[in-house]
Amino acid sequence: MFDLKMNQLRWETNVKNGVCGVQFDRRDIQMNKFAVTCLESQFHVFDARTQHPQKGFASVTCSVKDLNSSSGGAVGSTVWAAHHLPQNRDVCMIESGDGSLSLWRYQYPDQRKVKDSEGRELGVAGSMQRLSHRNISSQPVNSFDWSPDKMGLFVCSAFDQCIRVGFVTKLNKL
């Protein structure tokens, strides 16, 4: 994370796999959380509200490998991107290299920060819950966007050269 105002590095970490995508949950609010998608069926969600001087931001790591293999998906596929729902920043769609889309929800912990042994604030990561999973293509899903106006409406594309328009129902009940 680079601070453009101060022209200096604010924070960095190694997620141990190649990074494919990064997205903050909302652009119009104070920094809250962001998702990082990687190779090897992994994505990370970092809680950006509290930064510890040594440990950085608290995070939760999720693997879609086991989830995709049970439905016939490719094991170890790349997670291309995460896109947060504009109407609910705790819900995001994950695009996978096996042609699937997975809907996930971030659940906040009871306490978002605690004090470490030296009295400094330390962030506490929440957890991720998979809500839905659907294979929509035989090729990787490489692009996705939610409608800012109609909750649940999305458009996506895959390497099979098809554009798909879809709709996720019951998002208002989450």
Residue, then its C-alpha position, 0 to 999 in steps of 0.5 A: m500500500f503506497d501513500l501518494k500524499m507522503n510519497q512513501l510505502r505505508w504497508e506491504t505483505n507477501v501472500k505467498n502466491g501471485v496476486c491477480g486482483v485487489q479491490f477495496d469494499r467501497r470507494d466512498i467511505q473510510m478504508n474498511k477492508f479489501a480483498v486480494t485474489c491469488l493463484e492456487s485457489q486462494f483469496h485474502v480479505f484484510d481488515a484495513r481499519t486497524q494497522h499494527p506497527q509490526k503485524g500490519f492488517a488482520s486478514v482471513t485467508c480462504s481457499v476455494k480449492d476444496l469447494n470447487s473440486s466437489s462440484g467438478g471444478a478444476v483443483g488449484s485454479t486461479v482466483w482472478a478477482a473479487h468484486h464487492l456488491p455496491q449495495n452491500r460491501d460485505v458481499c463479494m463475487i469471486e471469479s475462478g479460473d475453472g469458469s465458476l462464480s462464488l458468492w461470499r459474505y464477510q462476517y465481522p468479529d465480535q471485536r474488531k480490535v484488541k490491545d496487544s501485550e504492549g498496549r497497541e491496537l491489533g486488528v481482528a479478522g472476521s470470517m468468510q462464508r460461501l453463500s453460493h457457487r455456480n459454474i458458468s463456463s468451461q473457461p476462466v471468468n476474466s471480467f465481472d461487474w455489478s450493476p450500481d442501480k439494480m441489486g444482484l444484476f451483473v455482467c461477466s465474460a469468460f475466455d470462451q468469448c461469451i458475455r453473460v448477464g446474470f442475476v443473484t436473487k434474495l441479496n436483500k435478505l442477507 
